[in-house]
Amino acid sequence: MIIKKFTAKTENEAISAAKKELGEGVVVMNVKNVKKKGFLAFLKPHMVEVTVALEEESEKYTAAVSAINSVIASSQNREAELAKSAPTAAAEPPAKKESSAIEEKLDSLQSLLEQQLQRPEEEKEEKESKAEEEKKEETETDKFMRLLHCTMLDNEVDEKYAREIIEEIEQLNKPNLPFDYALANIYQKMILKFGKPNGITPAANGIKMVFFIGPTGVGKTTTIAKIASKFRVDEKKKVALLTADTYRIAAAEQLRTYANILEVPFRVIYTVEELEKAMEDFKDFDYILVDTAGHSHQNSTQKDNMSNFIHSVDDKVEKEVYLVVSATTKYRDLISIADSYKEMADYKLIFTKLDETTTLGNLLNLRLYTGASLSYVTHGQNVPDDMEDFNPQKTVKRLLGGKN
């Protein structure tokens, strides 16, 4: 007797594999659904395990001969005993007795074989029924975690990060706990992944030089104006505005207009020497905010020039660099931008145009991809009102389907 297990996506595929290897004479002995465990089971394909048996030809022949010989021997013994004990005149003809006994035995043997053949089918139906019941036993927590996973994907959290978060929570959760416990865990976990907002801080001594980098069209100049207004109006700090964006006259004039409104110094700088001169002239100030050219992140020459410009102040003043990106940009493009500017300098993140998108998954995606801290977010054109410190609690609430 050959007994072997085959596993496939469906029962039919497993049986086909068995017949291909062992032949058409296989008998299905058992069908078992291989059940995946954990919150991510619904993401993985179900498998079916089929156990089959094959009786070799020699075994079949031997078993059949043995059964018949047993029946005949038993019948002959019985006939002999009856012949000795019963009177001769009343005795039934031996041939008739022997024929009757053989028929009874064969009937019993046939009934037994039919029962044996029927049993695998009954076991199969029982296993299928049990598998269906197991599918119905999905807990409320499982359903809730499935919902959270789908909600994160709807908010354009990258599949990789959504899966990692669910798996981490799966390791923390205990069986039969209410789903609000899982929600609390995932909420806290995502807040920790965002970390605390990390905005511009004063220098320990002297001025703080702050560079703003990023691609064109993300609202970099307006963002600088909002930050300058916050320091100048709300905190009463001394602020100077510089622009190294000599490619777009309109951007320079826009920043000049904001400087006039805020009554703070403004300069256009073209060289490292002019930057150093501005540092000397404004050495008694708290902050110097520098707008840079919003060139394409794929232009290597401009990137090298900007990198040299930024690092020219190393060891002279405290500096910070902020990469300004739009929340409406596709994640694939954000990765390219982040990688390109990472070659230029270490930076913190500012996200703009939150009012122009309904999904905030890119904030988490880029935070986890770069490891850079988030600082500010903007959600409109009004200066300075439409800017705030990044709020991880509010953002996570949105990502999990809540409303602000």
C-alpha positions, 0 to 999 in steps of 0.5 A, spaced: 500 500 500 502 506 497 500 512 502 502 519 500 500 527 501 499 532 495 498 539 496 495 544 491 491 551 491 485 546 490 483 539 491 482 538 484 489 540 483 492 536 488 488 530 486 490 531 479 498 531 481 496 525 485 494 521 479 499 524 474 504 521 479 501 514 482 496 513 476 488 513 476 487 508 481 489 512 487 483 513 492 482 519 496 483 518 503 483 525 506 482 532 504 485 537 509 485 545 508 491 548 510 489 554 514 494 560 515 494 563 522 495 570 524 492 577 522 495 577 515 492 570 513 487 573 508 493 576 504 496 569 503 493 563 498 489 558 502 492 551 500 489 544 500 492 537 502 490 531 499 492 524 502 491 518 497 492 511 497 494 506 492 494 498 492 499 495 488 496 490 483 500 484 487 497 486 493 490 486 490 491 479 487 493 476 494 488 480 498 482 477 493 485 470 493 486 470 501 479 472 502 476 467 497 480 461 500 478 464 507 471 463 505 471 457 502 475 453 508 470 456 513 464 453 509 468 446 508 469 446 515 462 448 517 459 443 512 464 437 515 461 439 522 454 439 520 455 432 516 458 429 523 452 431 527 446 431 523 442 424 522 443 422 515 436 422 513 435 429 515 441 432 512 441 437 507 445 436 501 452 438 502 453 442 495 446 446 497 449 448 504 456 449 501 453 454 496 449 457 501 454 459 506 459 461 500 453 466 498 453 469 505 460 470 506 461 473 499 455 478 501 458 480 508 465 481 504 461 485 499 458 489 504 464 490 508 468 493 501 462 497 500 463 500 507 470 501 506 469 505 499 464 509 502 468 511 508 473 516 504 467 520 501 464 521 508 470 523 511 471 528 505 464 531 506 466 531 514 472 535 512 469 540 507 464 541 512 469 543 518 473 547 514 467 551 512 465 552 519 473 554 521 472 560 516 466 562 519 470 563 526 474 569 524 474 573 530 472 580 530 479 582 531 481 579 525 475 583 521 477 589 524 485 588 523 483 587 515 479 593 515 485 597 518 489 594 513 485 596 507 484 603 510 491 605 510 492 602 503 486 607 501 490 613 504 496 611 500 500 608 505 505 603 502 503 596 502 510 594 505 509 599 511 502 597 512 503 590 512 509 591 517 505 595 522 499 589 522 505 584 523 508 588 529 501 589 532 499 581 531 505 580 535 503 584 541 496 582 541 493 576 545 488 571 543 480 573 544 482 581 546 477 586 544 478 590 537 479 596 541 485 594 544 488 592 537 486 599 535 490 602 541 496 598 539 496 600 532 495 608 534 500 608 539 505 604 534 504 609 528 505 615 532 511 612 535 513 611 527 512 618 526 516 621 532 516 628 535 515 634 530 522 637 529 522 644 527 527 650 527 530 651 534 535 657 536 542 657 535 546 655 542 550 661 540 549 667 534 545 666 528 541 660 525 542 659 518 536 655 515 536 653 508 530 650 504 531 646 498 526 642 494 523 641 487 520 647 483 512 648 484 512 645 491 510 652 495 517 653 498 517 661 497 511 661 501 513 656 506 519 661 508 514 667 508 510 663 513 516 661 517 519 668 517 512 671 519 512 666 525 518 668 528 518 675 526 510 676 529 509 671 534 516 670 537 519 677 536 525 674 533 530 678 528 530 675 521 533 676 515 531 673 508 536 671 503 534 668 496 539 664 491 534 663 486 536 667 481 533 663 475 526 665 477 525 673 478 518 672 480 520 668 486 525 673 488 520 678 488 515 674 491 520 673 497 522 681 497 514 683 498 513 678 504 520 681 507 517 688 506 511 687 509 514 683 515 519 689 515 525 684 515 532 685 511 532 681 504 537 680 499 539 676 493 545 672 493 549 669 487 556 667 490 558 664 496 562 670 498 555 674 498 553 669 503 558 670 507 558 677 507 550 677 509 552 672 515 557 678 517 552 683 516 546 679 520 551 676 525 546 679 531 540 676 528 536 670 530 535 667 524 537 667 516 532 664 512 535 662 505 531 660 499 534 656 494 533 655 486 527 650 485 531 646 480 529 639 477 532 634 482 535 630 476 540 636 474 546 634 477 550 640 475 545 645 479 545 640 485 553 640 486 553 647 486 547 648 491 551 642 495 557 647 495 553 653 497 550 650 503 556 647 505 560 653 505 557 655 512 560 649 515 564 650 521 562 658 521 555 658 523 549 653 526 545 651 520 539 646 518 536 644 512 529 643 510 527 639 504 520 642 502 515 637 498 508 637 496 503 631 499 500 631 492 506 628 489 506 621 487 510 616 492 515 614 487 517 621 485 518 622 492 523 617 493 527 619 487 526 627 490 528 624 497 534 620 494 537 626 490 537 631 495 540 626 500 546 627 496 546 634 497 545 634 505 542 631 511 535 634 512 528 635 515 521 634 512 516 639 510 510 637 507 506 642 503 499 642 500 495 638 505 489 642 503 489 639 495 489 631 497 485 627 501 490 622 503 496 623 507 499 616 506 505 619 503 507 623 510 508 616 513 511 613 507 517 618 506 518 619 514 519 611 514 523 611 507 528 617 509 528 616 517 528 624 516 524 628 522 517 631 520 517 639 522 511 643 519 505 642 514 502 647 510 495 647 508 493 653 504 496 660 501 494 664 507 501 667 511 502 665 516 495 662 518 496 656 513 502 653 517 502 649 523 507 644 526 506 637 524 501 633 528 502 626 529 496 624 533 492 628 528 495 625 522 495 618 524 487 619 526 486 620 519 490 614 516 486 610 520 479 613 517 478 618 523 476 625 521 479 631 524 
